[in-house]
Amino acid sequence: MGIIPAKVDKHNKTHFKLLTLLSICAFISFCLVLIFKQLNSSIKINRITLDLSDIPETILVEDAELARARNGNCSYWDCFNVYKCGQRDQDRIAIYVYPLQNYVDTKGTPAFTLTREFYYILKAITDSSYYTPNPSEACIFVPTIDTLNQKLVQPNLVAKALASLQYWDNGENHLLFNMVPGTSPEYSTIMDVNTDRALIAGAGFDTWTYRSGFDLSIPFYSLASENVKFTQTTNNRPHFLISSQTNLNDRQKRTLQDIAETNNNFLILQKCATIQSNQASDSNVIEKDVRCSYPDSVAYEYPQILTQGTFCLIARTTRLVQTNLLESLAAGCIPVTLADNVVLPFNEIIDWTLASISIRESDLHSIVTVLKSVSKEKIEELQIQGRWLYEKYFCNIRQIVLTMLDELNDRVFPHLSKNYMNWNIPTTIKSTQNPLYLPLTASKSQGFTAVILTYDRIESLFMLIQKLSFVPSLQKILVIWNNQKKAPPHATMFPKINKPLKVIRTKANKLSNRFYPYEEIETEAILTIDDDIVMLTADELDFGYEVWREFPDRIVGFPSRTHVWDNVTNRWRYESEWTNEISMVLTGAAFHHKYWSYMYTNAMPGDIKDWVDDHMNCEDIAMNFLVANITNKPPIKVAPRKKFKCPECTNTEMLSADLNHMMERSACIDRFAGIYGTMPLKTVEFRADPVLYKDNFPDKLKRFNDIGSL
């Protein structure tokens, strides 16, 4: 070993000292960060107090800055900063509410009057899961400036108060509330206050002033609606139509009075000539609203009288929107809107056609004719839906606010948003809905996995694999080998195809093995197919998958059967004859969502699954029962083919050749119906064929040419 020169040794010592110094600095920095985080976490940000006893006052001087005028062109994409959202949670907006503050000018004039309704709005927000006391993590900012009623604000002072807010920033991501916009005589449908880029949650919007996807349409709240004594009776209401608004214009009044003269069950209410209101000794008790009928002046208590009406008129008056919409819903009276360009509450999430009827203003004279054309069944549906909407979204201020916040949250996090069904369909046992919360049309690119159940038919199995490989939407093939006494063919013997293929050996010979949710199934769509179904063409299978994409919650396939009630034996019977009706699609060649495989394996009612495995029959009937019971929908047969016998197989090899097979199938249906306590199978006269299937068009214009015949 050589001797290291002294100069190099000195250099290394200097380098070592430098590294040591850097390490010490890094350690100190790390400790400081930990201390800072500890101190920061120990600082507790208090929730806003809504104590009204001691609200601080802010004086707005004469030359104070004004908020800029409302930006009528604002949209979610240019006036809302979505990058402020998601700092606290990745699936929920965070809302900061400013502390309560009184704003007055130098003469002591208040900028606004704090109303009871606005106080309840603030309380609903601060009590919700969306609230945050920390403005640095907030996505939405709510000023405690009451702009609910245009008549109770000083526009100039409110504009100054808004501009003075600490986080105003031209109104970006700020949310203001308004239920009574405009003043006499114009009665504008928007609040006459400078709000710059702020979002407006308002009642009374029309299609010209509502900034779709940006503003939020809320109802004109009615405290009286909470006091309506609703009865479940929806039929035999004495009044077919009730008009309860007292501020209709002269033309509307004349038209309605003319209609009432020829329709005895049309009730027109107006202000009574002599008002006899009960003077309440307690200020918290609401005075009774008494309205009189035209022309006989019979007094009725409002809004309780609405519970006696089938339809309630919601017409344009001096203001576009009033409280009678909520009052009608609370009473189970179907709203009939007569305002051409009104924006109904939560119109972007609620389908109002399910709970109300809309008539053009110019068609007021024919309103009775239109309403009498509505069937009794439809009337009952509208009444039930309207009452459900009221209880879920409108029954009090808290529900209104939470619905509005949920809608706003869905905009910010659309990938986690509720769908149409969630917002509009009551989740009852008998409701017809998609239990999987799937999109209306499943993704085409994902394709399907073919699951082939086989035992020992090697020749037909190989033929089927080759045919399946030509189906464009096929992604993978799983061969479920159900023979424990014999090993499957070696991998080298299987057909060479351009799609993945895997053989899974089962531990027991069970028909339910075809529905096991194997981890190898990566697609949502599964084609369960028997090893002897070799007659289906690539076009038929590809078209079947396309149909399933449009109905992803149903069984979609080829062999169809039906069930009938036998009046002689008083039992259900399995029917395989060709009829105009079907209620089952056999899973020997059918598409279904992989969710149903999971449900079949883990949530099959009673002992159905064990019974199927013990008797080696009826697994396809059991799957049809399961899906129909949950979805309340029938299966879908695809293409005209009805014969599915294997041309290469002898009858002795086929399970269905057993003489007792049909009797056992009938016993299955009767047994399963007993376990479910009902007959869930739905009968339908429907079949899906390609659009140009029998049209006289050149084949090159048709997408599916090779659709098999009978």
Order of alpha helices (4+ residues) and beta strands (2+ residues): alpha-beta-beta-beta-alpha-beta-alpha-beta-beta-beta-beta-alpha-beta-beta-beta-beta-alpha-beta-beta-alpha-alpha-alpha-alpha-beta-alpha-beta-beta-beta-alpha-beta-beta-beta-beta-beta-alpha-alpha-alpha-beta-alpha-beta
